[in-house]
């Protein structure tokens, strides 16, 4: 059964006593506006956890703060047992966290291959990087066919695939995915979510922000509902799919 944040203790994955990611009392301001207020969330190793909510609720801000692009006003971010609240963004990438941002943001004037190589900038073993590039091409066959094509000439769906593949090139333990279906045709959205499910099966832990709440909850183990910068509901994804409040607000 879904519940409010105050009622629910952080869940633990059976394979470990500690979550891979734990966010404690996170608050973020934009100037005089409080974008996030006392956010608490947990992501356990091997889970897909989704954060859903309306536009402007603070979902992207949450991911950008976790990946250390934004600084919190207060609160704590603990990743793999380390306090990363004041770490730099490139440092958390080196620790095993990758962020595929909203709007894809591929390097338009670079080739697909260049984008993938740049995604591995924290790694130094050239042979392993080359092997991982080929693995990405197996996961994303459309990219393999266009490896020397400029990223800016790709379709929206192909750019989204490239953004995810580039994030995976750092070999993350935790992948932050921000709005992977945004602006894409339904057939491409289904393909992207099949890829997300396949990634989960390979052992990649995922924190997913997604406008399509139905697809997100279908793909996830657990979900959080964010409203006006605050977590208002937490629960197993299947429970949230059946929750009348979630149905009315997000599932149509």
C-alpha positions in Angstrom: 0.0 0.0 0.0 1.3 3.5 -0.8 1.8 5.8 2.0 3.1 9.3 2.9 6.8 9.9 3.5 6.3 10.5 7.2 4.8 7.0 7.6 7.3 5.0 5.7 10.7 3.9 6.8 13.4 3.5 4.1 13.2 0.1 2.4 16.3 -2.1 2.2 17.1 -4.4 -0.7 17.5 -8.0 0.5 21.0 -8.2 -1.0 22.4 -5.5 1.2 22.0 -3.7 4.5 22.7 -0.3 3.1 21.0 1.5 0.2 23.1 2.5 -2.8 21.7 6.0 -2.6 20.2 7.8 0.3 18.9 11.4 0.2 18.3 12.9 3.6 16.4 16.1 4.3 17.4 17.6 0.9 16.3 21.2 0.3 17.2 23.3 -2.7 16.6 27.0 -3.4 16.5 28.9 -6.7 17.1 32.4 -5.6 14.3 33.1 -3.1 12.2 30.2 -4.4 12.4 26.8 -2.5 12.4 24.2 -5.2 12.8 21.2 -2.9 11.8 20.9 0.7 13.2 18.2 3.0 13.3 15.4 0.4 14.1 11.9 1.6 14.5 9.0 -0.8 16.3 5.7 -1.0 17.5 3.6 -3.9 18.7 0.1 -3.2 21.2 -1.9 -5.3 19.5 -3.5 -8.3 16.3 -1.5 -8.1 14.5 0.7 -10.6 13.0 3.6 -8.6 10.9 6.2 -10.2 10.1 9.8 -9.2 6.9 11.1 -10.7 5.0 14.4 -10.5 3.7 17.3 -12.5 5.9 19.7 -14.5 7.6 22.0 -12.1 7.3 19.7 -9.1 11.1 19.5 -8.7 11.9 16.2 -10.3 14.8 17.4 -12.5 16.1 19.6 -9.7 16.3 16.4 -7.5 18.4 14.6 -10.1 20.6 17.6 -10.8 21.3 17.9 -7.1 22.0 14.2 -6.6 24.5 14.3 -9.5 26.1 17.4 -8.0 25.2 19.9 -10.7 23.3 21.9 -8.2 24.1 22.6 -4.6 21.6 22.0 -1.8 20.7 24.5 0.8 20.8 21.8 3.3 20.5 18.0 3.6 22.8 15.1 2.8 23.4 12.8 -0.2 25.0 9.5 0.6 26.1 7.3 -2.3 27.7 3.8 -1.8 28.3 4.7 1.8 30.0 8.0 1.0 28.8 11.5 1.8 28.9 13.2 -1.6 26.9 16.3 -0.6 29.8 18.6 -1.4 31.6 16.6 -4.1 32.0 17.9 -7.6 30.0 16.4 -10.5 33.1 14.8 -12.1 34.0 13.2 -8.8 30.6 11.4 -8.4 30.9 10.1 -12.0 34.3 8.6 -11.1 32.6 7.0 -8.0 30.0 5.2 -10.3 27.1 7.5 -10.8 26.0 8.7 -14.3 23.3 11.2 -15.3 21.4 11.2 -18.6 19.8 14.6 -18.6 16.5 15.9 -19.7 16.6 17.1 -23.3 19.3 14.6 -24.2 22.1 17.3 -24.7 24.3 15.2 -27.0 27.3 16.9 -28.6 25.7 17.8 -31.9 28.8 18.5 -33.8 30.6 15.3 -32.8 30.0 11.8 -34.1 28.2 9.1 -32.2 31.5 7.4 -31.7 33.0 10.7 -30.3 30.1 11.1 -27.9 30.6 7.5 -26.6 34.3 8.0 -26.1 33.7 11.3 -24.2 31.3 9.4 -22.0 34.2 7.3 -20.8 36.4 10.3 -19.9 36.9 9.1 -16.3 38.3 5.8 -17.5 41.9 5.1 -18.7 41.9 1.6 -20.0 41.5 2.0 -23.8 40.9 -1.6 -24.6 38.0 -1.8 -22.1 36.5 1.4 -23.4 36.6 0.1 -26.9 34.9 -3.1 -25.7 32.2 -1.1 -24.0 31.5 0.9 -27.1 30.8 -2.3 -28.9 28.5 -3.4 -26.1 26.6 -0.1 -26.5 26.3 -0.8 -30.2 24.8 -4.2 -29.4 22.3 -2.6 -27.0 21.5 0.2 -29.5 21.8 -1.3 -33.0 20.5 2.0 -34.6 23.6 3.7 -33.2 25.9 1.0 -34.6 24.6 1.7 -38.1 25.4 5.4 -37.8 28.5 5.4 -35.6 30.3 8.0 -37.8 27.2 10.2 -38.2 27.1 13.6 -36.4 24.9 13.4 -33.3 23.0 16.5 -34.3 21.6 14.9 -37.4 20.0 12.0 -35.5 16.3 11.8 -34.8 15.0 12.6 -31.3 14.8 8.9 -30.4 18.3 8.2 -31.7 19.6 11.1 -29.7 17.9 9.7 -26.5 19.5 6.3 -27.2 22.9 8.0 -27.6 22.4 10.0 -24.3 21.8 6.8 -22.4 24.6 5.0 -24.1 27.0 7.8 -23.4 26.0 7.7 -19.7 26.6 4.0 -19.6 30.1 4.4 -20.9 31.3 5.4 -17.4 30.2 2.0 -16.2 27.8 3.4 -13.6 26.5 1.5 -10.6 23.7 4.1 -10.5 22.1 5.6 -13.6 20.0 8.8 -13.2 17.5 9.0 -16.2 15.7 12.3 -16.6 12.6 12.2 -18.9 13.8 9.6 -21.4 10.5 9.6 -23.3 10.1 13.4 -23.6 9.0 14.4 -27.1 9.3 11.0 -28.6 6.8 9.0 -30.7 5.0 6.2 -28.9 6.8 3.4 -30.7 10.2 4.9 -29.8 9.0 5.4 -26.2 8.2 1.7 -26.0 11.7 0.9 -27.3 13.4 3.1 -24.8 11.5 1.5 -21.9 12.4 -2.0 -23.2 16.0 -0.8 -23.0 15.5 0.4 -19.4 14.1 -3.0 -18.5 17.1 -4.7 -20.1 19.5 -2.5 -18.3 17.9 -3.4 -15.0 18.4 -7.1 -15.9 22.1 -6.4 -16.3 22.4 -5.1 -12.8 22.4 -1.4 -13.4 20.4 0.5 -10.6 18.2 3.2 -12.0 16.6 6.3 -10.6 14.1 7.4 -13.2 12.3 10.7 -13.6 9.5 10.4 -16.2 6.5 12.3 -17.3 4.7 9.2 -18.4 3.8 8.0 -14.9 2.1 4.8 -16.2 5.1 3.5 -18.1 7.5 4.6 -15.3 5.6 2.7 -12.6 5.3 -0.3 -14.8 9.1 -0.4 -15.2 9.9 0.4 -11.6 10.1 -1.5 -8.3 9.1 1.5 -6.2 8.0 5.0 -6.7 7.9 8.4 -5.1 5.4 11.1 -5.9 6.8 14.7 -5.8 4.4 17.6 -5.5 5.5 21.3 -5.2 9.0 20.2 -4.0 7.8 17.7 -1.4 7.5 13.9 -1.4 3.8 13.2 -0.8 3.5 9.5 -1.5 5.9 6.5 -1.4 5.2 2.9 -2.2 5.8 -0.2 -4.4 5.2 0.8 -8.0 2.3 -1.7 -8.4 0.5 -0.2 -5.4 1.0 3.4 -6.7 -0.5 2.3 -10.0 -3.7 1.3 -8.1 -3.7 4.3 -5.8 -6.7 6.5 -6.5 -4.8 9.7 -5.8 -2.1 8.7 -8.3 -4.7 7.6 -10.9 -6.6 10.9 -10.6 -3.5 13.1 -10.8 -1.2 11.3 -13.2 -2.7 8.3 -14.9 -5.7 9.9 -16.5 
